[in-house]
Amino acid sequence: MSLPTWGEPVRVDQPGHAYGMLYHRRGPDFVTVMDRRDKEASARYTLDDPDLLATFDLLQEPVPLTELSDVQREAVALLAGEGLARVTDGHAVALPPRIGRWPVPCTGI
């Protein structure tokens, strides 16, 4: 089984890759992103700035950079700098998918 990774195919059965390594969860007026792609240092981000959150929501589907405001392009740069967005061929998209179901056991995440 392989997942779309915008030009960088990754197989989930490869050593070092697993369900739940990168995902986001929604809360009221915030999003929490868990990033465990680096085995040495996992990271948890809380996006609660209104402009950053609105841009993250917009990037759930690929968006041309020409359609973004200056504030949104700055938010894209911040997200891309942390590896939470991908910018390529004049488009930007958020990388962490929203986790829809917890695996059993969920403590595996």
DSSP file (Angstrom, degrees, kcal/mol; ACC not computed):
  #  RESIDUE AA STRUCTURE BP1 BP2  ACC     N-H-->O    O-->H-N    N-H-->O    O-->H-N    TCO  KAPPA ALPHA  PHI   PSI    X-CA   Y-CA   Z-CA
    1    1 A M              0   0    0      0, 0.0    11,-1.2     0, 0.0    12,-0.4   0.000 360.0 360.0 360.0 136.1    0.0    0.0    0.0
    2    2 A S  E     -A   11   0A   0      9,-0.2     9,-0.2    10,-0.1     0, 0.0  -0.964 360.0-142.9-130.7 151.4    1.3    3.4   -0.8
    3    3 A L  E     -A   10   0A   0      7,-1.1     7,-0.6    -2,-0.3     2,-0.3  -0.795  30.9-100.9-108.8 149.6    0.1    6.9    0.1
    4    4 A P        +     0   0    0      0, 0.0    -1,-0.0     0, 0.0     0, 0.0  -0.563  41.7 169.6 -70.1 129.2    0.2   10.0   -2.1
    5    5 A T    >   -     0   0    0     -2,-0.3     3,-0.6     0, 0.0    90,-0.0  -0.033  56.1 -99.5-131.8  31.2    3.1   12.2   -1.0
    6    6 A W  T 3  S-     0   0    0      1,-0.3    89,-0.0    89,-0.0     0, 0.0   0.942  94.2 -26.8  53.1  60.6    3.2   14.7   -3.8
    7    7 A G  T 3  S+     0   0    0      1,-0.1    -1,-0.3     0, 0.0     0, 0.0   0.367 122.9  90.7  90.7  -5.4    6.0   13.3   -5.8
    8    8 A E    <   -     0   0    0     -3,-0.6    -1,-0.1     2,-0.0     2,-0.0  -0.747  67.2-154.1-123.4  83.1    7.9   11.5   -3.0
    9    9 A P        -     0   0    0      0, 0.0     2,-0.4     0, 0.0    -7,-0.0  -0.318  15.0-178.8 -63.3 136.1    6.4    8.0   -2.9
   10   10 A V  E     -A    3   0A   0     -7,-0.6    -7,-1.1    -2,-0.0     2,-0.5  -1.000  19.0-141.9-133.9 132.2    6.7    6.3    0.5
   11   11 A R  E >   -A    2   0A   0     -2,-0.4     3,-1.6    -9,-0.2    -9,-0.2  -0.820   8.5-143.9 -96.0 133.6    5.6    2.8    1.3
   12   12 A V  T 3  S+     0   0    0    -11,-1.2     5,-0.1    -2,-0.5    -1,-0.1   0.687 100.2  59.8 -71.1 -15.2    4.0    2.3    4.7
   13   13 A D  T 3  S+     0   0    0    -12,-0.4    -1,-0.3     5,-0.1     3,-0.1   0.433  80.7 110.7 -91.2   2.7    5.6   -1.1    5.0
   14   14 A Q  S X  S-     0   0    0     -3,-1.6     3,-1.9     1,-0.1     2,-0.1  -0.483  85.0 -96.1 -70.3 144.3    9.1    0.4    4.7
   15   15 A P  T 3  S+     0   0    0      0, 0.0    -1,-0.1     0, 0.0     3,-0.1  -0.394 112.3  26.5 -58.4 136.0   11.1    0.2    7.9
   16   16 A G  T 3  S+     0   0    0      1,-0.2     2,-0.4    -4,-0.1    -3,-0.1   0.340 101.7  97.5  93.5  -6.9   10.9    3.4    9.7
   17   17 A H    <   +     0   0    0     -3,-1.9     2,-0.3    -5,-0.1    -1,-0.2  -0.949  44.8 156.1-117.7 135.9    7.5    4.4    8.4
   18   18 A A    >   -     0   0    0     -2,-0.4     3,-1.3    -3,-0.1     2,-0.1  -0.989  48.2 -82.8-153.3 158.5    4.2    3.8   10.2
   19   19 A Y  T 3  S+     0   0    0     -2,-0.3    -2,-0.0     1,-0.2     0, 0.0  -0.404 113.1  29.4 -59.1 134.3    0.7    5.1   10.5
   20   20 A G  T 3  S+     0   0    0      2,-0.3    -1,-0.2    -2,-0.1     3,-0.2   0.586  76.9 120.5  91.7  11.1    0.5    8.1   12.8
   21   21 A M  S <  S+     0   0    0     -3,-1.3    15,-4.5     1,-0.3     2,-0.3   0.818  87.8  15.5 -75.5 -28.9    4.0    9.5   12.1
   22   22 A L  E    S+B   35   0B   0     13,-0.2    -1,-0.3    14,-0.2     2,-0.3  -0.930  85.3 127.5-147.4 117.3    2.5   12.8   10.8
   23   23 A Y  E     -B   34   0B   0     11,-1.9    11,-2.6    -2,-0.3     2,-0.3  -0.977  38.4-133.5-159.7 166.7   -1.1   13.9   11.4
   24   24 A H  E     -Bc  33  98B   0     73,-2.3    75,-1.9    -2,-0.3     2,-0.4  -0.961   8.5-160.0-130.3 153.2   -3.2   16.7   12.7
   25   25 A R  E     -B   32   0B   0      7,-2.6     7,-2.7    -2,-0.3     2,-0.3  -0.975  18.6-130.0-127.9 143.3   -6.2   16.9   15.0
   26   26 A R  E     +B   31   0B   0     -2,-0.4     5,-0.2     5,-0.2    -2,-0.0  -0.682  26.4 170.4 -96.1 146.1   -8.7   19.7   15.2
   27   27 A G  E >   -B   30   0B   0      3,-2.7     3,-1.1    -2,-0.3     2,-0.7  -0.789  53.8 -61.8-134.2-179.1   -9.9   21.5   18.3
   28   28 A P  T 3  S-     0   0    0      0, 0.0     3,-0.1     0, 0.0    -2,-0.0  -0.592 120.8 -15.1 -71.3 113.3  -12.0   24.7   18.8
   29   29 A D  T 3  S+     0   0    0     -2,-0.7     2,-0.3     1,-0.1    24,-0.1   0.720 129.2  69.8  66.1  24.6  -10.0   27.5   17.2
   30   30 A F  E <   -B   27   0B   0     -3,-1.1    -3,-2.7    23,-0.1     2,-0.4  -0.986  60.8-147.7-159.2 162.6   -6.7   25.4   17.0
   31   31 A V  E     -BD  26  47B   0     16,-1.6    16,-3.3    -2,-0.3     2,-0.5  -0.998  12.4-151.5-131.0 135.4   -5.1   22.5   15.3
   32   32 A T  E     -BD  25  46B   0     -7,-2.7    -7,-2.6    -2,-0.4     2,-0.5  -0.939  10.9-162.9-107.9 129.1   -2.5   20.2   16.9
   33   33 A V  E     -BD  24  45B   0     12,-3.0    12,-2.8    -2,-0.5     2,-0.5  -0.944   3.5-159.3-112.8 128.8    0.1   18.6   14.6
   34   34 A M  E     -BD  23  44B   0    -11,-2.6   -11,-1.9    -2,-0.5     2,-0.5  -0.938   9.5-174.7-106.6 126.3    2.1   15.6   15.7
   35   35 A D  E     +BD  22  43B   0      8,-3.2     8,-2.8    -2,-0.5   -13,-0.2  -0.937  19.3 157.8-125.7 107.2    5.3   15.0   13.7
   36   36 A R        +     0   0    0    -15,-4.5   -14,-0.2    -2,-0.5     6,-0.1   0.005  39.9 113.5-114.5  25.9    7.3   11.9   14.5
   37   37 A R        +     0   0    0    -16,-0.3     2,-0.7     1,-0.1    -1,-0.1   0.829  69.5  64.0 -68.5 -30.8    9.2   11.6   11.2
   38   38 A D  S >  S-     0   0    0      3,-0.3     3,-0.7    -3,-0.2    -1,-0.1  -0.850  73.1-159.4 -94.8 112.6   12.5   12.3   13.0
   39   39 A K  T 3  S+     0   0    0     -2,-0.7     3,-0.3     1,-0.2    -1,-0.1   0.769  89.2  54.4 -64.1 -25.1   13.1    9.5   15.3
   40   40 A E  T 3  S+     0   0    0      1,-0.3     2,-0.3    -3,-0.1    -1,-0.2   0.781 122.8  17.7 -79.5 -27.8   15.5   11.5   17.4
   41   41 A A    <   -     0   0    0     -3,-0.7    -3,-0.3     2,-0.0    -1,-0.3  -0.733  67.7-165.9-151.2  94.9   13.1   14.4   18.1
   42   42 A S        -     0   0    0     -3,-0.3     2,-0.4    -2,-0.3    -6,-0.2  -0.454  17.2-152.5 -75.5 157.0    9.4   14.2   17.6
   43   43 A A  E     -D   35   0B   0     -8,-2.8    -8,-3.2    -2,-0.1     2,-0.4  -0.972  14.6-160.1-135.1 146.9    7.5   17.5   17.6
   44   44 A R  E     -D   34   0B   0     -2,-0.4     2,-0.4   -10,-0.2   -10,-0.2  -0.996  14.5-167.7-125.6 125.9    4.0   18.7   18.5
   45   45 A Y  E     -D   33   0B   0    -12,-2.8   -12,-3.0    -2,-0.4     2,-0.5  -0.905  10.1-158.0-113.8 140.2    2.8   22.0   17.0
   46   46 A T  E     -D   32   0B   0     -2,-0.4     2,-0.8   -14,-0.2   -14,-0.2  -0.972   8.0-160.5-116.0 116.4   -0.3   23.9   18.1
   47   47 A L  E     +D   31   0B   0    -16,-3.3   -16,-1.6    -2,-0.5    -2,-0.0  -0.850  35.6 138.8 -98.0 109.0   -1.6   26.3   15.4
   48   48 A D        +     0   0    0     -2,-0.8    -1,-0.2   -18,-0.2   -16,-0.0   0.456  30.5 111.2-129.7  -6.9   -3.8   28.9   17.0
   49   49 A D     >  -     0   0    0      1,-0.1     4,-3.1     2,-0.0     5,-0.3  -0.573  69.8-133.0 -66.5 128.8   -2.8   32.1   15.3
   50   50 A P  H  > S+     0   0    0      0, 0.0     4,-2.3     0, 0.0     5,-0.2   0.870 102.8  45.3 -56.3 -41.2   -5.9   33.0   13.2
   51   51 A D  H  > S+     0   0    0      2,-0.2     4,-2.0     1,-0.2     5,-0.2   0.914 116.0  45.7 -69.3 -42.1   -3.9   33.7   10.0
   52   52 A L  H  > S+     0   0    0      2,-0.2     4,-2.5     1,-0.2    -1,-0.2   0.912 114.9  47.9 -66.2 -43.2   -1.8   30.6   10.3
   53   53 A L  H  X S+     0   0    0     -4,-3.1     4,-2.5     2,-0.2    -2,-0.2   0.910 111.2  50.2 -64.6 -43.8   -4.8   28.4   11.1
   54   54 A A  H  X S+     0   0    0     -4,-2.3     4,-2.1    -5,-0.3    -1,-0.2   0.887 112.5  47.5 -63.2 -38.7   -6.8   29.8    8.2
   55   55 A T  H  X S+     0   0    0     -4,-2.0     4,-2.1     2,-0.2    -2,-0.2   0.914 110.0  51.8 -69.3 -42.2   -3.9   29.2    5.8
   56   56 A F  H  < S+     0   0    0     -4,-2.5    -2,-0.2     1,-0.2    38,-0.2   0.917 111.3  48.4 -58.7 -43.3   -3.4   25.7    7.1
   57   57 A D  H >< S+     0   0    0     -4,-2.5     3,-1.4     1,-0.2    -1,-0.2   0.907 110.2  51.5 -62.8 -42.1   -7.2   25.0    6.5
   58   58 A L  H >< S+     0   0    0     -4,-2.1     3,-1.0     1,-0.3    -1,-0.2   0.854 103.7  59.7 -62.4 -35.4   -6.9   26.5    3.0
   59   59 A L  T 3< S+     0   0    0     -4,-2.1    35,-3.1     1,-0.2    -1,-0.3   0.316  70.4  98.7 -81.4   9.7   -4.0   24.2    2.2
   60   60 A Q  T <  S+     0   0    0     -3,-1.4    -1,-0.2    33,-0.2    -2,-0.1   0.756  94.8  36.8 -66.2 -20.7   -5.9   21.0    2.8
   61   61 A E  S <  S-     0   0    0     -3,-1.0    31,-0.1    -4,-0.2    33,-0.1  -0.954 113.6 -88.0-121.5 146.5   -6.2   21.1   -1.0
   62   62 A P        -     0   0    0      0, 0.0    31,-0.2     0, 0.0    -2,-0.1  -0.283  48.1-167.1 -56.5 137.3   -3.4   22.3   -3.2
   63   63 A V  E     -E   92   0C   0     29,-2.5    29,-2.4    -4,-0.1     2,-0.2  -0.990  23.7-115.4-129.6 133.4   -3.6   26.1   -3.8
   64   64 A P  E >   -E   91   0C   0      0, 0.0     3,-1.6     0, 0.0    27,-0.3  -0.480  21.8-133.5 -65.3 136.8   -1.7   28.2   -6.4
   65   65 A L  G >  S+     0   0    0     25,-2.8     3,-1.5     1,-0.3    26,-0.1   0.795 103.3  67.1 -61.7 -27.9    0.6   30.6   -4.6
   66   66 A T  G 3  S+     0   0    0     24,-0.4    -1,-0.3     1,-0.3    25,-0.1   0.715  95.6  56.7 -67.4 -19.1   -0.7   33.4   -6.9
   67   67 A E  G <  S+     0   0    0     -3,-1.6     2,-0.3     2,-0.0    -1,-0.3   0.481  91.6  92.9 -88.8  -2.9   -4.1   33.2   -5.2
   68   68 A L  S <  S-     0   0    0     -3,-1.5     2,-0.1    -4,-0.2   -13,-0.0  -0.648  72.9-126.0 -95.4 148.1   -2.6   33.8   -1.7
   69   69 A S     >  -     0   0    0     -2,-0.3     4,-2.5     1,-0.1     5,-0.2  -0.277  35.7 -99.2 -76.6 172.2   -2.3   37.1    0.0
   70   70 A D  H  > S+     0   0    0      2,-0.2     4,-2.0     1,-0.2     5,-0.1   0.899 126.1  50.4 -60.5 -41.1    1.0   38.3    1.4
   71   71 A V  H  > S+     0   0    0      1,-0.2     4,-2.1     2,-0.2    -1,-0.2   0.908 111.0  48.6 -64.4 -42.1    0.0   37.2    4.9
   72   72 A Q  H  > S+     0   0    0      2,-0.2     4,-2.5     1,-0.2    -2,-0.2   0.886 109.5  51.9 -66.8 -38.6   -1.0   33.7    3.6
   73   73 A R  H  X S+     0   0    0     -4,-2.5     4,-2.2     2,-0.2    -1,-0.2   0.877 109.1  51.1 -65.2 -36.4    2.3   33.4    1.7
   74   74 A E  H  X S+     0   0    0     -4,-2.0     4,-2.0     2,-0.2    -2,-0.2   0.905 110.1  49.3 -65.4 -40.6    4.2   34.2    4.9
   75   75 A A  H  X S+     0   0    0     -4,-2.1     4,-2.6     2,-0.2    -2,-0.2   0.896 109.3  52.6 -64.5 -39.9    2.1   31.5    6.7
   76   76 A V  H  X S+     0   0    0     -4,-2.5     4,-3.0     1,-0.2     5,-0.2   0.912 107.8  51.6 -60.6 -42.7    3.0   29.1    3.9
   77   77 A A  H  X S+     0   0    0     -4,-2.2     4,-2.1     2,-0.2    -1,-0.2   0.902 110.8  48.1 -61.9 -41.2    6.7   29.9    4.4
   78   78 A L  H  X S+     0   0    0     -4,-2.0     4,-1.1     2,-0.2    -2,-0.2   0.929 114.3  45.7 -64.8 -45.3    6.4   29.2    8.1
   79   79 A L  H  <>S+     0   0    0     -4,-2.6     5,-3.0     1,-0.2     6,-0.7   0.912 114.2  48.1 -64.4 -43.0    4.6   25.9    7.6
   80   80 A A  H ><5S+     0   0    0     -4,-3.0     3,-1.3     4,-0.3    -1,-0.2   0.871 105.5  59.4 -66.0 -36.1    7.0   24.8    4.9
   81   81 A G  H 3<5S+     0   0    0     -4,-2.1    -1,-0.2     1,-0.3    -2,-0.2   0.795 109.1  43.9 -62.3 -28.8    9.9   25.7    7.1
   82   82 A E  T 3<5S-     0   0    0     -4,-1.1    -1,-0.3    -3,-0.5    -2,-0.2   0.391 119.6-110.3 -94.5   1.3    8.7   23.3    9.7
   83   83 A G  T < 5S+     0   0    0     -3,-1.3    -3,-0.2    -4,-0.3    -2,-0.1   0.709  88.7 116.3  78.1  19.9    8.0   20.6    7.1
   84   84 A L  S   <S+     0   0    0     -5,-3.0    11,-2.3    -6,-0.2     2,-0.3   0.470  73.8  37.4-100.1  -4.3    4.2   20.9    7.5
   85   85 A A  E    S-F   94   0C   0     -6,-0.7     2,-0.5     9,-0.3     9,-0.2  -0.982  70.6-140.5-142.4 153.0    3.5   22.2    4.0
   86   86 A R  E     -F   93   0C   0      7,-3.0     7,-1.9    -2,-0.3     2,-0.5  -0.965  11.8-166.8-116.6 130.4    4.9   21.4    0.6
   87   87 A V  E     +F   92   0C   0     -2,-0.5     2,-0.3     5,-0.2     5,-0.2  -0.975  25.9 143.7-118.1 119.7    5.5   24.1   -2.0
   88   88 A T  E >   +F   91   0C   0      3,-2.4     3,-1.9    -2,-0.5    -2,-0.1  -0.984  60.0   4.2-156.2 143.6    6.2   22.9   -5.5
   89   89 A D  T 3  S-     0   0    0     -2,-0.3     3,-0.1     1,-0.3    -1,-0.0   0.829 128.8 -54.6  51.1  38.4    5.5   24.0   -9.1
   90   90 A G  T 3  S+     0   0    0      1,-0.2   -25,-2.8   -26,-0.1   -24,-0.4   0.619 118.8 101.8  75.8  12.5    3.8   27.2   -7.8
   91   91 A H  E <   -EF  64  88C   0     -3,-1.9    -3,-2.4   -27,-0.3     2,-0.4  -0.906  53.2-155.6-126.4 155.8    1.4   25.4   -5.6
   92   92 A A  E     +EF  63  87C   0    -29,-2.4   -29,-2.5    -2,-0.3     2,-0.3  -0.975  12.7 174.9-129.8 146.3    1.3   24.8   -1.8
   93   93 A V  E     - F   0  86C   0     -7,-1.9    -7,-3.0    -2,-0.4     2,-0.2  -0.991  33.2-113.8-148.5 143.5   -0.4   22.0    0.2
   94   94 A A  E     - F   0  85C   0    -35,-3.1    -9,-0.3    -2,-0.3   -10,-0.1  -0.563  24.0-156.7 -74.9 141.5   -0.5   21.0    3.8
   95   95 A L        +     0   0    0    -11,-2.3   -10,-0.1    -2,-0.2    -1,-0.1   0.899  64.0  83.0 -90.3 -45.0    1.2   17.7    4.5
   96   96 A P  S    S-     0   0    0      0, 0.0   -73,-0.2     0, 0.0     2,-0.1  -0.457  71.3-143.1 -70.1 121.4   -0.2   16.3    7.7
   97   97 A P        -     0   0    0      0, 0.0   -73,-2.3     0, 0.0     2,-0.5  -0.393  24.3-101.5 -74.5 158.3   -3.5   14.5    7.1
   98   98 A R  B     -c   24   0B   0    -75,-0.2     2,-0.4    -2,-0.1   -73,-0.2  -0.679  38.0-120.3 -78.1 128.9   -6.3   14.7    9.6
   99   99 A I        +     0   0    0    -75,-1.9     3,-0.1    -2,-0.5    -1,-0.1  -0.578  33.4 179.1 -74.2 124.9   -6.4   11.5   11.6
  100  100 A G        +     0   0    0     -2,-0.4     2,-0.4     1,-0.3    -1,-0.2   0.778  63.8  21.1 -97.6 -31.8   -9.8   10.0   11.1
  101  101 A R  S    S-     0   0    0      0, 0.0    -1,-0.3     0, 0.0     0, 0.0  -0.997  72.4-126.1-139.9 142.4   -9.5    6.8   13.1
  102  102 A W        -     0   0    0     -2,-0.4     4,-0.1    -3,-0.1   -82,-0.0  -0.725  31.9-123.8 -84.3 133.3   -7.3    5.8   15.9
  103  103 A P        -     0   0    0      0, 0.0     5,-0.2     0, 0.0     6,-0.1  -0.322  40.3 -82.4 -70.2 161.8   -5.5    2.5   15.3
  104  104 A V  S    S+     0   0    0      1,-0.3     2,-0.1     2,-0.1     0, 0.0  -0.951 124.7  29.0-107.3 121.5   -6.0   -0.3   17.8
  105  105 A P  S >  S-     0   0    0      0, 0.0     3,-1.6     0, 0.0    -1,-0.3   0.556  81.0-166.2 -80.1 143.8   -4.2    0.0   20.2
  106  106 A C  G >  S+     0   0    0      1,-0.3     3,-1.6     2,-0.2    -2,-0.1   0.646  80.4  77.9 -71.1 -13.3   -4.1    3.8   19.9
  107  107 A T  G 3  S+     0   0    0      1,-0.3    -1,-0.3     2,-0.2    -3,-0.1   0.596  75.4  79.6 -70.0  -7.5   -1.2    3.9   22.3
  108  108 A G  G <         0   0    0     -3,-1.6    -1,-0.3     1,-0.2    -2,-0.2   0.614 360.0 360.0 -73.1 -11.1    0.9    2.8   19.3
  109  109 A I    <         0   0    0     -3,-1.6    -1,-0.2    -6,-0.1    -2,-0.2   0.424 360.0 360.0 -95.5 360.0    0.9    6.5   18.2
